[in-house]
């Protein structure tokens, strides 16, 4: 997007680019994603091979997928969910097969990256008979079918009736065993997405005007995200008291002097997401705002210090929550305090297993990616949340985006 295009798009949502600095910032947009590569066929084939190994270990004979992030992860096929069933069957032995309504076949094939076995059904036919046929053609008369977590009930019920000799079991461990540990290529895409989001944040921070509404600020963020090469996923802007409610409020919000600005934004680059939150003040912070902000920042640092290889994920949440309680917040999830889990996994989905939440026993391992997003929320007043994502390495956690330096200079 060039400067003229940006100004036209901004004007369409009521954003006035009035200052010389704004014009200069708009002129400086450049695509930050030109050098990053999407996931290749070889990596997708390796993912399928790993899934097959995990199926053998778990005694699962096939894995059933429908459209969604796991289908994208393994096959590259992007398709929407509806009352019709398209999907894929990954057998533990034999080649992958796809099922699709006949009239959708050309569109489905457009996004296929590998595989030749595509079976189609007409509107009056039962698609789940095709699933049973795929299993039979792989030499399976009975066994276990692993169901990916998000597959809908009507599909599960249809497969159960079409293939009654098979037990339907959870495919969670197979899918998680592949998706939770990211490859070098996945991490590079998440880094690119984070770079885009941070560049867009800096632009927004430099161009906020008192006349803007939360919708104006969010629209400016999305415009900048697109200009820097990302696909906007979400851009939440909470002002003043609204910042005390992590997912917002319907109350009317206006920028005001010494008012909190809390933004939670993310984008996608070749399927992989960023998720970054920043909190700052429009004007001069109060002492209370500054103290709360600094406490949240220390919690974010403590999470990184705790997130070492082999540590159960829940202990990261526990460490931060214990620190906040020592400062008089909580206890537990009570407010004023940290009312939500400390963080979540991230990858193709903005929220993936596992979470930084009390009781989560999954040990941290290299390649796992998480958000680190502590907050302190004071209902009726304001809230502060700082969020950055990182991946676990042999040398400890490595951030995709640098921590916010201070409430006065949130972007350095």
N, C-alpha and C positions, 0 to 999 in steps of 0.2 A: 504494500500500500504506500503510495507516495503522499506528499504533504497535502495536495489538493483533495485526493480521495479521502484522507483522514479528516480534513476539515468538513467536507461534505457529509461524511458519516456522522461526525460529532454534532453538526448542526441539526441533523435529523432527529437526534435525541435531546435537543435543547442544550447542548454544551457549547458555550461560547469560548473560542480560543482567542483571547483578546491581547495577551501580552507578547512581547518579543521573545521571551523565554519559551512560551508555549509554542510559538511558530518554529523556533529553533529545535525544540524537542520533537515536534512532529516531523521536521525535515530529516531528523537523524535516525528514523526507523530503518532497520535492516533485518532481513530474515536470519534468525539465529539457528535455523534448522537445516540449512542447505547441505551441510557436511555429514548429517546423521543418516544412517541407513536403517530401513525397516528390517524386521526379522525375516531371515531368508529361509528358503525351502529346507536346506540341510538342517538348520536348527529345529524347524518344526518336525522333521522326520526323527531327529534325535529325541525330541520330547515324546513322540509316540512310542519310540523304542523303550524309553524309560518307563512310560506308563505300562507297557506290556510286561516289563520285568517286575514291576510292583504288583501287577495283577497276578502273575505266577506266584509271587511270594504270599499273596493274600488268598490264593485259591479262587480267584475271580476269573470267569471265562470271557467276559466281554464288558465293555464300558459303554453306557448309553448317554448321549449328549443331545441337547436341543440348542437352538440359537441363544447366544449369550457369550460372555467373556471366555468361558472354557472352550467353547467351540472355536472361537477366534484363536485362542492360545494354541490349540493343537493343529488346527487346519487352515486358519486364515479366513474361513468362511464367515462373512458378516451378513446376518439376516435377522429380520425382526420376528418377534414372537406374535402369534395370533392364535385363532381357534384351530388352525390347520397345523399339522405336524411336519416340519422338516427337521432333520437331525442327522446324526452320524452314529455308527456303531464301530467301536475299536475293539476287535477281538484280541484275545491274548495270543492266539495263533492265527495267522492269515492277514489279509489286507483289509484296510479300513473300507467301509462302505457308507454311502450317503443315501438318505431317503428324502424325497421332496415331492410336493404336488407337481403334476406333469407340466402345468402352465408356468411354474416357477423355475423349471430346470435350467433354461438358458441364463437366468439371472444368478442362480446359485453357482453354476459352473464358472461365471465370471470371476468370482472371488476364491474359487478352489485353487490351492497351490500345488496339490498333488492328489493322486488317487484317480481311479478310472471307473470304479463300481458305483454307479448312480442309479438308483431304482426309483421309479416314479409311480404315482397313484393318481387316478382320476377322482373327481369329486364324489362319485357314488361308491368308491372302494374304501377298504379299511387299510390305512397306512401301516398299522401294526402287524398285519400279516406279512408285510415286507421285512419287518425286523425279524420275525420268526424265520423267514426264508433266508435271510443273511446268515443267521446262526446255523441253520441246517446246512447251508452250502459250505460252511467252515467245519463241518463234521460234528456239530454240537447237537445232541438230542436232549440233553439235560445239563444242568450245572447252575452257575450263579451269574447273574447280570448285575454289575455295579451301576448304581444310579447316581449321577452327579447331583450335588446338593440342591440345585435350583430347578431341576426338572419338575414340571407341574404334574399335579395329581392325575389329570385325565390321560396324560401320556403314560404314567406308571400303570394306571389301571388298564389302559389299552394293551400294553405289552404283557401284563399279567394274564389277560384273557387270551391273547394270541399265542402265548408261549407258556402254557400252564405247567410244563415240566421243569421250568426254571424258577429258582428262588431269586427274588429281587432283594438286593442288599445295598448297603451304602457304599458308594464309590469315593467317599470323602478322603480316605487315606491315600488313595491312588492319585487323586487330583491334587491334594495338598502336597503330597510327596514330590510332585513335579513343580507346581506353581509357586510354592513358598520360597524356594531358593532360586534367585534370579541369576541369569547368565551375565557375562560381560556386555553382551549386546543389549540386553534389557536394561541394565544399569546405565548404559550410555544414553538410551532413549529417555529414561527418567531424569537423567542429568540435564538433557536438552530441554525437557519440559519445565524443569525447575529454573533453568536459566531464563527461559521466556517469561515465566511468571514474575521473577524478580525484576527483570528489565521493565515489564509492564507496571509493576508496583512503583518503581522509581519514577516512571513517567507520571503516574497518577498523583503520587505524593507531591511532585513539583507543580502540579496544575490544578489542585483542588481550589475551588472558589466558594466563598460563603453562600453564594446564591444556589449552589448545587444541592439537589436532593440525594438521598441514598441511591435512588434509581439512576440518577445522572452519574454518580461516582462509579457505580457498577458498570454502567454502559461504557464509560470512559476506559475502565479496566478491560472490558471485553474487546473494545476497538484496538487498544494497544496490544493486547495478547495476539489478536489476529495479525496485526502489523508486524509483530516480531516472529511470526511463523507458527504459532500454536493454534490449536482448535479450542476455543473457550469451552470449559465444562461447567463452571459455576463461579459466581462473583457476588458474594454476600457483603453488604455494607450495613453495619449497625452503629448508630450514633447515640451517645449519651446514655440514658437509662436502658435503652434497647440492648446495649452491649452486655448487660447483666444476664441476658437470656440467650444461651449459646446458639439457638436456632432462630432467634429473632422474635419479633412481636408485630402486631398490626397497628401499634400506636404511631401517630404522626411524628416524624423525626425531622429536625432541622439542625444544621451546623450552628454551633455557638461557641463563643470564646471559652476556652478551658474545657471544652466538651470532648469526650472520648470519641475516637474513630477506631472501630474494630472491623477489619476486613479479613475475609476467609475466601481465598481464590485458588483456582487450579485450572490446568489446561491439559490437553492431550497432544502428544507427538508420536505419530505412528502407533497408536493404540495405548501408549503408556502415559501415566498421569503424574501431575504434580499436585501438591496440596500444602499451601503455605498461608499462615495467618500472621497478621501484624496489627499491633495496637499502638496508637499514638494519640496526641492531644492537639486539637486545633487551637493554637495559641500556647499560653504558658500553663504547664501542668500544676495542679495543686500538690501539696505535700503528701496527701493521702494517695492520690493517683500515682505519684512517683514511688511511694513506698510499696504499694501493691504491685506495680509494674516490676520493680526490682526483685520482689519476692517471687513472682512468677518466673522471671528470668533465671533466678538461682535454681528453681525447681527444674527448669529445662536443662540446665547444666548438670544437675544431679542425675537426671535420667540418663544422660550420655555417659556419665561416670559409672553408672550401675550396669549399663547394657553391654556386658562382656560375654564372650563365648561361653556357653554352658549354663548361663544364668537362666533360671525359669522366667518367662516373660512377665509373670505376675509380680515378681519382686521389683521390677522397674517402677511399676505403679505404686507399690507399697512404699518404696524409698521416698518418692516425691510426696506422697500423701502424709507420711510420717513427719517430714520436714514442715509441711504446711500446718499440721496440727501443732507442732512446736511453736509456731508463730501465732497460734490462737484461732486458726481456721478449722472448719469441720466440726466434729470429727467425721471420719469416713467421707461419705458423699454429701454431707449436709452443707448448707450455705449459711453464712458466707464461707466460701471455700471452693474446692474442686468438685463439681457436681457430676462429672462424667469421667469415663475411663481416661487414662493418660494418653493413649494412642492406639493406632491400628496398623495392620499390615497394609501395603499399597503396592500396586503394579498396574495391570490392565484395568482393574477396578480401583476406584478411589479408596474403598474399604475392602480389605481382604483379610483372611485369617493369617496369623493369630493376632490377638489384641494385647496391649499392655493393660491388663485389668486384674484385679485381685483374684488369686486362685488359679490363674492360667499357668499350667506346669510345663508347657512346651519349652525346651531349652533353646536358647539363641544359638544360631549357627551362621557361618559365613554365607553371604548371599541373601540373607533375609533383609527385607526392607520395611521400615516402620515410619509412622509419624510420631513426633514428640511434641505434644500439644497441651501442656498444662495450662490451666486457667484459674483465676479466682473471680467469683461472681458474687456481687453484693446486690441482692434484689432491691429494687427501688432506687439504686444509686448508679452503679456502673459495673462493668466487668473488664477484665484484661485477659487476653489469650495470646500466646505466642506459639507458633507452630512451624516446625521445619522437619523435613524428612531425612532419613539417613539409611545407609546399608551397613550391615555387619561385615567387617573384614577380619583377617587374621590378626591385625594390629589394633583392633577396636572399631568402634562406630565411626563412619565417615559421612559427613553431612553433604547433602546435595545443595543446600543453600546455607550461607553463613548466618549465624545467630544475629538477631537484631542487636545492635550495639547499645542503644539507650533509648529512653522515651523521648529524648530531645532530638536524637539523630537515628531514627528507626531503620534507616537504610545506609548508614555510614556516611 
